């Protein structure tokens, strides 16, 4: 288990469909819960690229094996919102690995 390494709390947000009252639907970001995670730091090259306006860099996150995190979710915390690109589980359920992207807007 990697639970002793999960040193960051992140909120899980998911787009869920809501009825518009006239037969259609739209989506709305809904808070699903909070998870503990270990967030990898991007490489030096990725940090340099990320300083440019509108750039994107990737993070690898490790989560508890039963964390409710899915592709398309946002993990929010510490002023960042990371979009989950994929979630992978190893052959033994000791952790989940989520590949996430962080979009940085220019100032």
Secondary structure, DSSP 8 states (H G I E B T S, - for coil): --GGG--EEEEEEEEEEEE-SSS-EEEEEEEEEEEEEEE----HHHHHHHTSTT-EEEEEEEE-TT----TT-EEEETTEEEEEEEEEE-SSSS-EEEEEEEE----
